[in-house]
């Protein structure tokens, strides 16, 4: 799919900025099929939805992930289809990352080798509801919260309970503004980001200045009539992939909780054909999670 020079460039981008955008990953026809397949869904793992054709473990996406993760890719059955009208465009926007405090040691010289992917099934070029990111923030501590007072509380807690790999300067620095961007997204685009990257799924694009990315705290004060609402249902599929690293087992253990166990059990995945496709496409299942599909 990509030549060696393109692969090196993609790898450089994600190491430098924490994310990459793969344009036109799906064709227009595939976008229509995928939208139809998740138009009436409950909370389920995407492998249980027949119209998606096991896309999350197919060669097409696995070969791209190998550029960043390496040859050994673990699939933790964390692929979430989303179908939301207006998403939460009029609600709260919230910068966060996808790694729990108990998993992260805040040693940013080390790569977690865990990546999230977002496959978008509608445009967010000038419309709200897409992805807002802080480039290069995968090398910074994330102490955000829904409002600034809650953020101050978190900063104060970290100040009193400073992890050994974090300096007091790094903690104080989180109180100052960071540059962010609202990613321009076309239907069928695939975005891949480091789980430490600071991001928000509720990017709000202003009616008269759609290219300006504001702090989430400012965005939450803007009335919806001043933003470009996306009137299509927001359809997307978010999937996690894991490579070998010292963070792998800690991350997996953090995800085996009541919420995910109920989703896995309710998904009713026919696991045998799934395992055959995984083996064919060099994808390793997470053994600790398989039990929830065999019961």
N, C-alpha and C positions, 0 to 999 in steps of 0.2 A: 504493500500500500504506500509506503514511504521509502525514499532512497536513504542511504546512510547519512548524507549531509543534512537532510530534513530531520531525521531522527536525532542527530546530535544537536540541532538547533532547538527542537522541542524539549530535549532533556536539559539544555542550558536554560531555557525560559523557565521551566518549572523549578530548577534549582535556584535561579536568581529571583524570580517574582512570586513563586509559590503556586502558580496556576498556568494553564494553557487552554486555548480554545481550538477545537478541531471543527473547522467549518464544514457544513454539508455532510455530516456523518451519515444522516439518513436522507434518502431521496424524498421528493414531495409525496410520492405514492406511499412510501413506508410511513411517513408522518401521518397520513390519513388513516392507515390501517392501525397504527399504534394508538391514535386518538380514539378511534372506535372501540378498540380493545379495552381501554381503561375508562370508558365513558360511564359505566355503572359498576363501580367496584367498591368493595369494603376494604378494610385494612388487610392487605395480603402481600406476601412475597411475590415479586414479579414473575418468578419461575412458575407460579401456579396459574398464570393467565395465558391461555393457549394462543391467543392472537399475537402475543409478543414473541412467539417462536424461540423461547429460551435465549433471547438476545444477549442477556447479561453474561452468558458463558460461551457465546459463539466466538469463533476465530477472529471475526472482524474487530471486535472490541478488545479481545484478549491480546492480540498482536500489538495493539496500540499501548495497552497497559504495560506490556513487557519492556517498552522503551524506558519506563520510569521505575517499575518495580523489580525488574530482572526476570529471569527465566522461571523462577519459582513463585507462582501466584496462588494465594489461598482465597477461596470464596467463602465468606462468613454468613451467607444467606441474609444479607442486609441490603436488599434491593427494594426500594419503596416507590410504588407508583403514586402519583398525586393528581387529584382531580378536584379543583377548588374554583368556584366562581368568584371572580375578583380577588382571589387569594386573600391576603389580609391587607390589601393596599390602603384601606382607610384606617387600619389598626396600627399597632406598634411595630416599628422596625427595630431590629436588635442585632448588633454586632456580636459575634461569638466565634469560637472554633469548635471542632468536632472531637476534641480529645479531653477526657476527664482529668481533673487534678490528680486523682489517684493513679492515673496511667502515665502522665507526663512527669519527667524529672527536670524539665526546664533547661536541659543541656542542649542548646540550640545548634551546637556544632555537630550533633548526631542527627541522622535522618530517621524518622519513625518508620519510613517505608510503608506508610499506609495512606491511601488516597481515596478521596470521594469523587464521584462523577455525577454530573447533572446532564441529562438528555432532555432538551427542551423541545416541546411540540407546538410552539407558537412563537411569533416574533416578540422581542422586547427591545427593538432598536430605539424607539422613541416612546415606548409605553412602559408603565410601571409593572412591578411584579417579577422582575428579573433578578440577577445576582449582582450585589454590590460587594466589592472586595477591597482590601488594603494591600496593594502590591508590596512584597517583601516582608509582610507581617508574620510569615511562618517562622521568622527568626526573632519574634518578640513575644513577650508574655501578654495574654489577653485577659484584662480585668474589666470587661464591659458588663453592663447590666441594662435593664429596661429604662431606667432613668438615672440621672447623674447622682442623685443622693444614694441610690443603691450601689452605684459604682464607687462612690467615696467610702461606703461601708466595706466593700471588698478590698479596696486599696488599703484601708486602715488595718483590716484583718491580715493581709499579706505583709504589711509593715511590721506588725507584731509577731507574725509567725513566718518570717522570711525563709523560703526554701534555700538550701545551701548553694544552688547554682544561679540564684538571682541576686543581683546587687540592689542596694537601696535606690541607686540612680535609676535602674530599670523600672522599679516600682513607681517612683515619682514621675518618670517620663510618661507613664500611661495617662496622666492627668492632662497632658497637652494634646492638641489636635493631631491626628494622623491624616495623611492624604488618602483618599479613597476614589474609586472609579465605579461607575455603573456600566457593566459590560454590555456591549451591543450584541444582541443575540437574535439569530434567525431561526425559524422553525427547522429542526433537524440538526442543530449545532450540539456538539458535545463539549462540556467543560470539565476539566480534570483539575483538582486542587489538592494540595497537601492538607492533611487534617488539622494542622496547626494554623492554617491561614485564617485570618480574621475575615468574616464575611456575613452578609445578611441576605436572606432570600426575599426581602420585601423592598427592594430598591424602588424609590419613588422618583419619577422623572417629571420635572416641572414643565408646565404647558409652554412657557415662552423660552425656557432655557433647559432643554432636555439633556444637554451634554454636561450640565453641572451636577457634580455629586456632593451632596451636603452630608454633614455629620448626622448619624441616626437620631441624635437628640434634637437637632433642628428639624429633621424630616417629620418627627412625631408631632411637631407643633403646626405643620402646614395643613390647612384644610384641604379636603380631597378635591374640591372644585378647582384648585390651582395646580393639580397634577394631571398627567395623562393616564387615566385609568385604562387598563386592558379589559375590554368588555367580553373577550373570549374566556371560556373556562381555562384556567391555568392548568395545563397538563404537562407533567414532567416525570422523569424516573430518576431517582437518586440511588446510587449503588456504591458500596464500599469494596475495595480490593486491598489485600494485605500481602506484603512481601516478607522475606526473612529479616528479622531484626530483634533486638532485645525487647522491643515494645509489643511484639506480636501477641504473646500469651496474655500479657496484662490487658491489652485492648479487648481481646476476645472475651476474657473473663468479665470485663466491665459491661459487655453487651448482653451477657446471658442473665437477663432479669425478667421480672414478671411481664412487662410490656412486650418484649420480643418473643418470649416463650409462647404467649397467647397468640401472637401473629403467626409464628411458625406452625403451631398446632392447627390454627384455623385455615391455614393456606392449603392443606390437603394436597401436598405435592406428591406425585408419583415418583419416588426417589430413584428407582432403578434406571429408567431412561436418562434421568438427569446425571447420574453418576457415570453413565456410559459416555455422554457428551463431554463431561468434564475430563474424563480420561483421554478421550480422543483429542481434545483441545488443550491438553497440558494444564488443566486447572485442578487444584487440590481442594477438596472439601475440608471444612473444619470439623474434625471428628466429634468434638464435644457437643456440636449442634445437631449432628445427624440423628441422634436419638429422638429428637422431637418430631421427626418425620417418619420414624419407624414404629411409633407407638399407636 
